[in-house]
Amino acid sequence: DRFLLHPGDLGYAMGSGILWDVYMELIEPIASRVPYMVTVGNHEYDYHGPHPNPSGEPMWAPQDEPGHAGGWGIGTQDSRGECGVPTAARFDGTGNGNGIFWYSFDEGLVHVVMLSSEHDWRPGSAMYAWLQADLAAVDRSATPWVVLNTHRMMYTTQLGEEGDKAVSLA
């Protein structure tokens, strides 16, 4: 059993249809043979201003939270207005979550969870409630391994990533 996980920053098209076409042609030799599972990153989702948000969930800007020092790009033009629309039009999740934004699947002995780091994951959010229910339903005797993917790191010691580090500590 094989599959490929690509959690965000898929093709860096940032609003260019021709770049999406080139990217899709580049991955075709792989994606046509093995499941190519994606979720959004900042270059597919982050935006500033009105948007056609296909996730149905509000944008989460952790830098806007009280007491938060530093952001990580949400509310910027990282996607040049894509807002997840081209990604949602080109890829599917498994149907058990929220499209390509969060979903899970089993492959052999592994339960894989794909999460959007561009949406609120804190207690009380839709993604958090879905994740709790999804993990509670995992049969660890059938799938003893659980792998969680998200675009942005949850923990970091990398220099120059102060905004990501601040959010990981929130």
C-alpha positions as CSV (number, residue, x, y, z in Angstrom):
1,D,0.0,0.0,0.0
2,R,1.3,3.4,-1.0
3,F,0.1,7.0,-0.8
4,L,1.7,10.4,-0.9
5,L,0.9,13.2,1.6
6,H,1.3,16.8,0.6
7,P,0.1,19.1,3.4
8,G,0.0,22.6,1.7
9,D,2.1,24.9,-0.5
10,L,1.1,22.7,-3.4
11,G,2.2,24.5,-6.5
12,Y,2.7,28.1,-5.5
13,A,0.3,29.1,-8.2
14,M,-0.9,32.0,-6.1
15,G,-3.8,32.9,-8.4
16,S,-2.3,31.9,-11.8
17,G,-4.3,29.3,-13.7
18,I,-1.4,28.4,-16.0
19,L,0.8,27.7,-13.0
20,W,-1.9,25.3,-11.6
21,D,-2.0,23.6,-15.0
22,V,1.8,23.2,-15.0
23,Y,1.8,21.9,-11.4
24,M,-0.9,19.3,-12.2
25,E,1.0,18.1,-15.2
26,L,4.2,17.8,-13.1
27,I,2.5,15.6,-10.4
28,E,0.4,13.5,-12.9
29,P,3.0,10.7,-13.2
30,I,2.8,10.1,-9.5
31,A,-0.8,11.2,-8.7
32,S,-2.1,8.9,-11.4
33,R,-0.6,5.8,-9.8
34,V,-0.9,6.4,-6.0
35,P,-3.4,8.4,-3.9
36,Y,-2.1,12.0,-3.7
37,M,-3.6,13.4,-0.5
38,V,-3.5,17.1,0.1
39,T,-4.6,19.9,2.4
40,V,-4.2,23.6,2.2
41,G,-1.2,25.8,3.3
42,N,-0.9,29.5,3.4
43,H,-0.2,29.7,-0.4
44,E,-3.5,28.1,-1.1
45,Y,-5.7,29.7,1.5
46,D,-4.4,32.9,3.1
47,Y,-6.1,36.1,1.9
48,H,-7.0,39.6,2.8
49,G,-10.4,41.0,2.1
50,P,-13.6,39.4,0.7
51,H,-13.3,35.8,-0.4
52,P,-15.3,32.9,-1.7
53,N,-14.3,30.6,1.2
54,P,-15.1,27.0,0.2
55,S,-14.4,25.6,3.7
56,G,-17.5,27.3,5.1
57,E,-15.5,28.1,8.2
58,P,-14.2,31.6,9.2
59,M,-10.5,32.4,8.6
60,W,-8.5,32.2,11.8
61,A,-5.9,34.8,12.4
62,P,-4.0,33.8,15.6
63,Q,-2.1,37.1,15.6
64,D,-5.5,38.8,16.2
65,E,-6.0,36.9,19.5
66,P,-5.6,38.9,22.7
67,G,-2.0,38.7,24.1
68,H,-0.6,37.1,21.0
69,A,2.7,38.5,19.9
70,G,3.5,38.0,16.2
71,G,1.6,36.4,13.4
72,W,2.4,33.9,10.7
73,G,0.9,35.4,7.6
74,I,-2.8,34.8,7.8
75,G,-4.6,37.9,6.5
76,T,-1.8,38.5,4.0
77,Q,-1.8,38.0,0.2
78,D,0.1,34.6,0.4
79,S,-2.5,33.0,-1.9
80,R,-3.1,36.1,-4.0
81,G,-6.8,35.7,-3.4
82,E,-7.1,31.9,-4.2
83,C,-8.8,31.4,-0.8
84,G,-8.7,27.6,-1.3
85,V,-11.0,27.7,-4.3
86,P,-8.6,26.2,-7.0
87,T,-7.3,23.6,-4.5
88,A,-10.9,22.5,-3.6
89,A,-11.8,22.3,-7.3
90,R,-8.8,20.1,-8.1
91,F,-8.6,17.8,-5.1
92,D,-11.0,15.9,-2.9
93,G,-10.8,14.8,0.7
94,T,-12.4,11.5,1.7
95,G,-15.8,12.9,2.5
96,N,-15.6,12.3,6.3
97,G,-14.5,15.8,7.3
98,N,-14.6,19.2,5.6
99,G,-13.5,18.6,2.0
100,I,-9.7,19.0,1.6
101,F,-9.5,21.2,4.7
102,W,-9.7,18.4,7.2
103,Y,-10.3,14.7,6.7
104,S,-8.9,11.2,7.5
105,F,-8.4,7.8,5.9
106,D,-7.1,4.4,6.8
107,E,-4.3,2.8,4.7
108,G,-3.1,-0.5,5.9
109,L,-2.2,-0.3,9.6
110,V,-2.2,3.6,9.5
111,H,-4.9,6.1,10.3
112,V,-4.0,9.3,8.6
113,V,-5.4,12.7,9.6
114,M,-5.1,15.7,7.3
115,L,-5.7,19.1,9.0
116,S,-5.7,22.7,7.8
117,S,-3.3,24.9,9.8
118,E,-5.1,27.8,8.3
119,H,-8.3,27.2,10.3
120,D,-8.9,27.4,14.1
121,W,-7.9,24.1,15.8
122,R,-8.6,25.2,19.3
123,P,-11.3,23.7,21.6
124,G,-14.7,24.9,20.5
125,S,-13.8,25.1,16.8
126,A,-15.4,22.9,14.2
127,M,-12.1,21.2,13.3
128,Y,-11.3,20.4,16.9
129,A,-14.8,18.8,17.4
130,W,-14.3,16.8,14.2
131,L,-10.8,15.7,15.3
132,Q,-12.0,14.6,18.7
133,A,-14.7,12.4,17.1
134,D,-12.4,11.1,14.4
135,L,-9.7,10.0,16.9
136,A,-12.3,8.5,19.2
137,A,-13.5,6.3,16.4
138,V,-10.1,4.9,15.5
139,D,-9.8,1.1,16.1
140,R,-6.3,0.9,17.3
141,S,-6.3,-2.9,17.0
142,A,-6.9,-2.5,13.2
143,T,-4.9,0.7,12.7
144,P,-2.3,1.0,15.5
145,W,-0.5,3.9,13.9
146,V,-2.0,7.4,13.7
147,V,-0.3,10.0,11.6
148,L,-1.4,13.7,11.7
149,N,-0.4,16.1,8.9
150,T,-0.8,19.8,8.8
151,H,1.0,22.5,6.8
152,R,2.5,24.6,9.6
153,M,4.6,23.1,12.3
154,M,3.2,22.5,15.8
155,Y,6.5,22.8,17.5
156,T,9.6,24.5,16.2
157,T,13.2,25.3,17.2
158,Q,14.0,26.7,13.8
159,L,15.6,30.2,13.8
160,G,13.8,33.0,12.1
161,E,10.3,31.4,12.7
162,E,9.3,33.5,15.7
163,G,5.7,33.9,14.5
164,D,5.2,30.2,14.0
165,K,6.8,29.5,17.4
166,A,4.5,32.0,19.1
167,V,1.4,30.3,17.6
168,S,2.6,26.8,18.5
169,L,2.8,28.0,22.2
170,A,-0.7,29.5,22.1
